[in-house]
Amino acid sequence: MNAPCFTAIAACGILLMSTVVEAKPLSRIIAEMGLSPADFEVVNAASNALLTSGTPSVGQERSWKNDDTGSKGTIRVRSVQGNCVGLQHVIQPEGGDQSREIRTRRCNDGNGNWILTP
């Protein structure tokens, strides 16, 4: 293998490793948003209900609220591409003065399950 080719491959490997190191686990993102694990379960259930109540289309929206914690929010379908949808979550954690936004992507696995994907 010649030196320029090896250098290019090594640079790509370093770039990929740095990307992986910077990725945050979903649990950390949820905690940083001020949501509890129970809140995430309510968000997940609302997302599933939105996606399984017919064919998802841009603009569809569903609200959710966790009566135990007071956290609430809305989920909106932002995009539909093939078997994947882009979701916009506007979240107001319990005790929070401001809403926060997070975007996720889910893809249908062909068996009716909507899997959270990068």
C-alpha positions as a Markdown table, in Angstrom:
| # | Residue | x | y | z |
|---|---|---|---|---|
| 1 | Met | 0.0 | 0.0 | 0.0 |
| 2 | Asn | 1.4 | 3.4 | -0.9 |
| 3 | Ala | 1.9 | 6.2 | 1.6 |
| 4 | Pro | -0.8 | 8.6 | 0.3 |
| 5 | Cys | -3.5 | 5.9 | 0.2 |
| 6 | Phe | -2.5 | 4.7 | 3.8 |
| 7 | Thr | -2.6 | 8.3 | 5.0 |
| 8 | Ala | -6.1 | 8.8 | 3.6 |
| 9 | Ile | -7.4 | 5.6 | 5.1 |
| 10 | Ala | -5.9 | 6.5 | 8.5 |
| 11 | Ala | -7.4 | 10.0 | 8.4 |
| 12 | Cys | -10.9 | 8.5 | 7.6 |
| 13 | Gly | -10.5 | 6.2 | 10.6 |
| 14 | Ile | -9.5 | 9.0 | 12.9 |
| 15 | Leu | -12.5 | 11.0 | 11.7 |
| 16 | Leu | -14.9 | 8.1 | 12.3 |
| 17 | Met | -13.5 | 7.5 | 15.8 |
| 18 | Ser | -13.8 | 11.2 | 16.8 |
| 19 | Thr | -17.5 | 11.1 | 15.6 |
| 20 | Val | -18.2 | 8.1 | 17.7 |
| 21 | Val | -16.6 | 9.6 | 20.8 |
| 22 | Glu | -18.7 | 12.8 | 20.5 |
| 23 | Ala | -22.0 | 10.9 | 20.2 |
| 24 | Lys | -24.2 | 11.2 | 23.3 |
| 25 | Pro | -26.3 | 8.2 | 24.5 |
| 26 | Leu | -30.0 | 8.8 | 24.3 |
| 27 | Ser | -30.3 | 8.5 | 28.1 |
| 28 | Arg | -27.9 | 11.5 | 28.5 |
| 29 | Ile | -29.8 | 13.6 | 26.0 |
| 30 | Ile | -33.1 | 12.8 | 27.8 |
| 31 | Ala | -31.6 | 13.7 | 31.2 |
| 32 | Glu | -30.1 | 17.0 | 29.8 |
| 33 | Met | -33.6 | 17.9 | 28.5 |
| 34 | Gly | -35.0 | 17.6 | 32.0 |
| 35 | Leu | -37.0 | 14.5 | 31.3 |
| 36 | Ser | -37.2 | 11.4 | 33.6 |
| 37 | Pro | -37.2 | 7.9 | 32.3 |
| 38 | Ala | -40.9 | 7.8 | 33.0 |
| 39 | Asp | -41.3 | 10.9 | 30.8 |
| 40 | Phe | -39.4 | 9.2 | 28.0 |
| 41 | Glu | -41.8 | 6.2 | 28.2 |
| 42 | Val | -44.8 | 8.6 | 27.8 |
| 43 | Val | -43.0 | 10.3 | 24.8 |
| 44 | Asn | -42.2 | 6.9 | 23.3 |
| 45 | Ala | -45.8 | 5.8 | 23.6 |
| 46 | Ala | -47.1 | 9.0 | 22.1 |
| 47 | Ser | -44.7 | 8.7 | 19.2 |
| 48 | Asn | -45.8 | 5.1 | 18.6 |
| 49 | Ala | -49.4 | 6.1 | 18.7 |
| 50 | Leu | -48.8 | 8.9 | 16.2 |
| 51 | Leu | -47.0 | 6.6 | 13.8 |
| 52 | Thr | -49.3 | 3.6 | 14.1 |
| 53 | Ser | -52.6 | 5.5 | 13.7 |
| 54 | Gly | -52.5 | 5.3 | 9.9 |
| 55 | Thr | -50.0 | 6.4 | 7.3 |
| 56 | Pro | -47.8 | 9.2 | 8.7 |
| 57 | Ser | -47.9 | 12.5 | 6.9 |
| 58 | Val | -46.2 | 15.8 | 7.3 |
| 59 | Gly | -47.9 | 18.0 | 9.8 |
| 60 | Gln | -49.6 | 15.3 | 11.9 |
| 61 | Glu | -49.2 | 16.1 | 15.6 |
| 62 | Arg | -49.8 | 14.4 | 18.9 |
| 63 | Ser | -49.7 | 16.0 | 22.4 |
| 64 | Trp | -48.5 | 14.1 | 25.5 |
| 65 | Lys | -48.4 | 14.7 | 29.2 |
| 66 | Asn | -47.0 | 12.8 | 32.1 |
| 67 | Asp | -49.5 | 13.3 | 34.9 |
| 68 | Asp | -47.0 | 11.9 | 37.5 |
| 69 | Thr | -44.2 | 14.5 | 36.7 |
| 70 | Gly | -46.0 | 17.3 | 35.0 |
| 71 | Ser | -43.8 | 17.2 | 31.9 |
| 72 | Lys | -45.6 | 17.7 | 28.6 |
| 73 | Gly | -45.0 | 18.3 | 24.9 |
| 74 | Thr | -46.0 | 17.7 | 21.3 |
| 75 | Ile | -44.7 | 15.5 | 18.6 |
| 76 | Arg | -45.0 | 16.6 | 14.9 |
| 77 | Val | -44.2 | 14.7 | 11.7 |
| 78 | Arg | -41.6 | 16.9 | 9.9 |
| 79 | Ser | -40.7 | 14.7 | 7.0 |
| 80 | Val | -41.6 | 11.4 | 5.4 |
| 81 | Gln | -39.0 | 9.6 | 3.3 |
| 82 | Gly | -39.7 | 6.1 | 2.3 |
| 83 | Asn | -40.2 | 4.0 | 5.4 |
| 84 | Cys | -38.7 | 6.7 | 7.7 |
| 85 | Val | -40.2 | 9.8 | 9.3 |
| 86 | Gly | -38.5 | 12.8 | 10.9 |
| 87 | Leu | -40.1 | 13.9 | 14.1 |
| 88 | Gln | -40.0 | 17.2 | 15.9 |
| 89 | His | -40.5 | 17.0 | 19.7 |
| 90 | Val | -41.3 | 20.2 | 21.6 |
| 91 | Ile | -40.9 | 19.4 | 25.3 |
| 92 | Gln | -41.6 | 21.3 | 28.4 |
| 93 | Pro | -40.1 | 19.4 | 31.4 |
| 94 | Glu | -41.7 | 19.7 | 34.8 |
| 95 | Gly | -40.5 | 22.9 | 36.5 |
| 96 | Gly | -39.1 | 24.2 | 33.3 |
| 97 | Asp | -40.0 | 27.7 | 32.1 |
| 98 | Gln | -39.1 | 27.2 | 28.5 |
| 99 | Ser | -39.9 | 24.6 | 25.9 |
| 100 | Arg | -37.0 | 22.6 | 24.3 |
| 101 | Glu | -36.9 | 21.0 | 20.9 |
| 102 | Ile | -35.3 | 17.8 | 19.8 |
| 103 | Arg | -35.5 | 16.0 | 16.5 |
| 104 | Thr | -35.6 | 12.3 | 16.0 |
| 105 | Arg | -35.9 | 9.9 | 13.1 |
| 106 | Arg | -37.8 | 6.6 | 13.2 |
| 107 | Cys | -38.0 | 3.9 | 10.5 |
| 108 | Asn | -40.5 | 1.2 | 10.0 |
| 109 | Asp | -38.8 | -2.2 | 10.1 |
| 110 | Gly | -41.5 | -3.8 | 7.8 |
| 111 | Asn | -43.2 | -5.5 | 10.6 |
| 112 | Gly | -45.0 | -2.4 | 11.9 |
| 113 | Asn | -42.3 | -1.5 | 14.4 |
| 114 | Trp | -41.0 | 2.1 | 14.3 |
| 115 | Ile | -37.3 | 2.0 | 15.3 |
| 116 | Leu | -35.4 | 5.0 | 16.6 |
| 117 | Thr | -32.5 | 5.5 | 14.1 |
| 118 | Pro | -29.6 | 8.0 | 13.7 |
